[in-house]
Amino acid sequence: MPDGKDKVTALNAAIKTWAQKDPTAGLAWILSLPQAQYSQLRPDVKGFAVGADPKSSAEWLVQQNTPKAMELLHPMLIGWSMSDPNAAEAWCVKLQSHDARARHVSFYSVADGLIRKKADLATAWVAQLQPGADRLSAIAGVTTIWARGDIVAATAWIKTLAPAELKQAAQVVAGVWRFAKGTRDSPNPWHSVQDWLDQMPFTPADKEYVLKNPQS
């Protein structure tokens, strides 16, 4: 079938079928596609989040631990945490992999999905996590999405975090604003970052550090 809308539609239909019948084979197929087709279909991997066995899909991607597998894991976990937050949270907390990248993508992505679904779900989950790298990843996932949609509410929550967590969250906010694609009607908010930092409980050195080290 030649490239075009019909081909993409057919591939999407294949994804939905595989998500229900054999998610591992479906994910392996997506990973094997040429880059152009892979890029087109990557967002549709959320279909595996509501398939017959999202847990197996997530675990298989973690085991692959390649850059492309981590790219697929991100939208899949967003979809799963939005459709079944309790199951996604439980899977993430029990994650067996000790690889830092896989753990970061997992905790970041589940938090990303939770904040999209409901802010209270995301903040309650973060509050249950033990201090450390996993919790920092979840905080980054929450902050990234919340800063784009409701910076006032996000700021109130960020101020409740421990000092090291607050500093990282501020770096995430700075990154969201620094790399935002502004428009004529909604300009890039980077010019407001200094005013935002001035309301935070930071030393001048902390503010300078955040400004010089935004996290994207």
N, C-alpha and C positions, 0 to 999 in steps of 0.2 A: 504494500500500500504506500503511495507517495506521501511525503510529508504534507501536513496541512491540518485543518480543523477536524476533518473526519478521522485522521489517524490518531490525533490526540484523544478524541472521543472514544475510539476503540480501545486505546491503551488504558484510559480511565476505567472503562468497563472491565477490562482484564484485571486491573488492580482490585476492584471491588470483589470480583469472583475469588481471586487468590486470597484476599484478606479473610474470607469465610472458610475456604477449603484447605489451603496450604500456605499460611502466611510466610513461612521460612522460604519456600520456593519463590514466592512473589517478591519478597524483599531482595533475595539474591538476584533475581532477574532485573529489578530496578537498578541495582548496583552495577550490573554488567552493561547497561545501556550506554550508547555514545553520549558524550557530555551534553549535547544539545537536547536530546530527548530526556536524559536524566534531569536536567535543570527544569524542563517543562513539567515533569511528573512529580518532582520532589515535594511540592506542597500537598499533593494528593495522597501522600503516604499517611495522612491522618485517617484514611479509611481503615488502616490496620488497627487503629485505636478502638474502633467499634466493631471489629471483626470477631471471629469465633474465639480467639485467644490472644488478646493484646499483651498479656504477661509474657507469653512465649516470644512474641514479636520483639518486645523490648529487650528481653534477655538475649535473644539471638544477635541483635544489633550491638549490644554491649560486648558480647564475645568476639565479634569481628574486630572491633576497636580500630577501625581505619577512619581517616578523615571523612570519607563519603558515608560510612555507616553512622558516624556521629552526626553528620548533617541530617540523615534520615531520622535518627533517634529524636532529635529536637522537636520537629513538628508532630511526630507520632505521640510523644509524651504530652505535648500540649493538648492534643485531641483527647487522649485518654484521661488526663486530669480534669478536663472539662466535662466529659461524658460520665466518668465514674471516679470522682475525686478520692473517695475512701480507698479504692483498690489501688490507684496510682500512688497515693501517699504511702500505703503499706508496702508496696513493691519497692519504692525508692528507699525507704528506711531499712529494708532488709537486703539491699543490694550487696551482692557478694564481691563484686569486683573491687580490687584495691588500686586500680589505675586512676590516677588523679584526673585525667581528662574525662574518662567515662563517668566518674562520679560527679564532676562539675556539670557536665551536660545534663545528667539525670536530675540532679537537685535543682539546677537552674530552670530546666524545662518544665518540671512539675510545678514549681512555683509560678512560672510564667503562665501556665494554663489556669492555675487556681485564681490568680489575680484577675485574669480575664473573665472568669466565671463569677466570682464574688470576692470582694476585698477581705471580708471577715474570714473566709476560708483560708486565704493565703496567710494572713497575719497570725491566725490561730495555729496553723501548721508550723510556721517559722518559730513561734514561741515554744513549741514542743521539742524542737531540735536542740541537741547539745551544742554548746559553743565549739567552733572549729571550722574547718574548711567546708564541710557539707552545708553548714548553716550559712556561711558567707556566700556560698553559691546560690542558695535559696534566696537570700536577701537581695542579691544582684538580680535574680529573675523577677522578684516582686518589684524592685525599684525601677527597673528598665521600663516595664509596662505602665506602672502607676505614674511615673514622672511624665509620660507622654499624655496621659489622660486626665489626671487630677493632681497637679503638683502640690496643691494646698493640703489635701488629705495625705499624700505621700510624705510631705515634709513633717506633718504632725507625727506620723508613725516613725519616721527616721529618727526624730529627736528622742524616741524612747529606747533606742538601741544602745548597746555598750559602746564605749568610745572608739575602739578599733572598727567595730561594725559600722558605726555612724560615719566614720571617715571613708570607708570603702563605699558606702551608699552614696555619699556626696560625690565621690569620683564617678560613680555610675550616672548620677544626675548630670554632672558636668559633661560626661561623654555623650549622653542622650542629646543634650543641647548643642554641644560642639559640632556634632556630626549630623544634626537634623537638616533635612532638605527644606529650606524655607521657600515661601512663595510670596507674591506681592501682597496677598491678603493675610498671610500668616508667616511673617519673617522669622528667620532663624533666631531662637531666643538666647543665643550665646551672650549677647550684650547684657543680659540680665543676671548672669551667673554671679557676678560680684555682689550685687544686691542680695541675692539669695544666700550666698555664703555669709554675708554680714549678720544675718539673723540666726546663724547656727552657732553652737557653743564651741567655736574653734579659736585657737591662737592664730596670730598672724602667720606663723610658720606653717600651720596646718592648712590655712587658706591658700597659701602660695603653693604648697605641695599638691593640693587638689587641682588647682588651676593648671599646673604643669603636668599632671598625670591623669587626665580624664580617661575613664574606661569605656570602651565601646562594646 
